[in-house]
Amino acid sequence: MTTPTAGKLYGGDKKGTLDLNAQTNTVMATATMNEPPAEGEVYEGWFEDKGDASGYALSVGKFDEKDNTLTINQTMVNPFTYSVFYVTAEPVDDPDPKPSDVVVGTELPTPFGQ
């Protein structure tokens, strides 16, 4: 996963990794950040369908604060509509359900983005 660049959620400096496996409707993934979040913040992972799709952002949870890792094992109706995965830094106990500014992101490989 890399930092955002002009007009994209990814493409800059590498700041983490995403190991992704999708079979039918089940998504299994592990996302790891190289650095901890700032004091008073937590990392949150998101799938989103960009481009011609709806632009809907789906939170897949908060990263473990001990090892900066998020483990995903989720059954979805159609996971392949999502085209990007990204991480935001959110305030602890954030009441706003929308994503904050993107810290890192990555484009999802085919068959995602359909």
Secondary structure, DSSP 4 states (H G I P E B T S, - for coil): -EEEETTEEEEEEE-EEEEEEEETTEEEEEEEESSPPPTTEEEEEEEE--TTS---EEEEEEPBTTTTEEEEEEE-S-GGG--EEEEEEEETT----S--SEEEEEEPPTTTT-
